[in-house]
């Protein structure tokens, strides 16, 4: 689904754009632009907020959390999931 589909579904469920904005923490003008299709590439954080609210309102299970990025000092696993040996 696209972000616009979430907004349309939420409005169809009886929420106003202002209510959607308040519950998602997204400015109402942005919600309006998404609803009109003026914004095609929605920030991933806003997409996830709209998706979570849509799931809540429609009674679906919440979306799975995104995996955490690896820490900068993590070792890269080798072929068998073990750290690679240092090269000489």
C-alpha positions as CSV (number, residue, x, y, z in Angstrom):
1,X,0.0,0.0,0.0
2,X,1.0,3.6,-0.6
3,X,0.8,6.3,2.0
4,X,-2.1,7.8,0.1
5,X,-4.0,4.5,0.6
6,X,-3.5,4.7,4.4
7,X,-4.8,8.3,4.5
8,X,-7.8,7.5,2.3
9,X,-8.6,4.5,4.5
10,X,-8.3,6.5,7.7
11,X,-10.6,9.2,6.3
12,X,-13.0,6.5,5.2
13,X,-13.0,5.2,8.7
14,X,-14.2,8.6,10.0
15,X,-10.9,10.4,10.9
16,X,-10.3,13.9,9.7
17,X,-6.9,14.9,8.3
18,X,-6.4,16.9,11.5
19,X,-7.0,13.9,13.7
20,X,-4.7,11.8,11.5
21,X,-2.0,14.5,11.8
22,X,-2.4,14.8,15.6
23,X,-2.3,11.0,16.1
24,X,0.7,10.5,13.8
25,X,2.7,13.6,14.6
26,X,2.8,14.6,11.0
27,X,1.8,18.2,10.0
28,X,-1.8,18.4,8.6
29,X,-0.6,20.1,5.4
30,X,1.6,17.1,4.8
31,X,-1.4,14.8,5.3
32,X,-3.3,16.9,2.8
33,X,-0.6,16.7,0.2
34,X,-0.3,12.9,0.6
35,X,-4.1,12.6,0.3
36,X,-4.1,14.6,-2.9
37,X,-1.2,12.6,-4.3
38,X,1.1,15.6,-4.4
39,X,3.7,13.7,-2.4
40,X,4.8,10.4,-4.0
41,X,8.0,9.8,-2.0
42,X,6.9,9.9,1.7
43,X,9.6,9.8,4.3
44,X,9.9,6.3,5.7
45,X,9.2,7.5,9.3
46,X,6.0,9.2,8.1
47,X,5.0,6.1,6.1
48,X,5.5,3.9,9.2
49,X,3.4,6.3,11.4
50,X,0.6,6.2,8.9
51,X,0.8,2.5,8.5
52,X,0.7,2.0,12.3
53,X,-2.3,4.2,12.8
54,X,-4.1,2.5,9.9
55,X,-3.5,-0.9,11.4
56,X,-4.7,0.4,14.8
57,X,-7.9,1.9,13.4
58,X,-8.7,-1.0,11.1
59,X,-8.0,-3.6,13.8
60,X,-4.9,-5.2,12.1
61,X,-1.9,-6.3,14.0
62,X,0.8,-3.6,14.2
63,X,3.5,-3.6,11.6
64,X,6.7,-5.4,12.5
65,X,9.5,-3.1,13.8
66,X,12.3,-2.3,11.5
67,X,15.6,-4.1,12.3
68,X,18.2,-2.0,13.9
69,X,21.2,-1.1,11.8
70,X,24.5,-2.8,12.8
71,X,26.8,-0.8,15.0
72,X,29.8,0.7,13.3
73,X,32.2,-1.5,15.3
74,X,30.4,-4.8,14.6
75,X,32.4,-7.5,12.8
76,X,31.2,-8.7,9.5
77,X,30.3,-12.4,9.7
78,X,32.1,-14.9,7.5
79,X,30.4,-17.6,5.4
80,X,29.4,-19.6,8.4
81,X,28.3,-16.7,10.5
82,X,31.6,-16.3,12.3
83,X,34.0,-13.3,12.2
84,X,36.3,-13.3,9.3
85,X,40.0,-13.9,10.1
86,X,42.3,-10.9,9.6
87,X,44.3,-11.0,6.4
88,X,48.1,-10.7,6.6
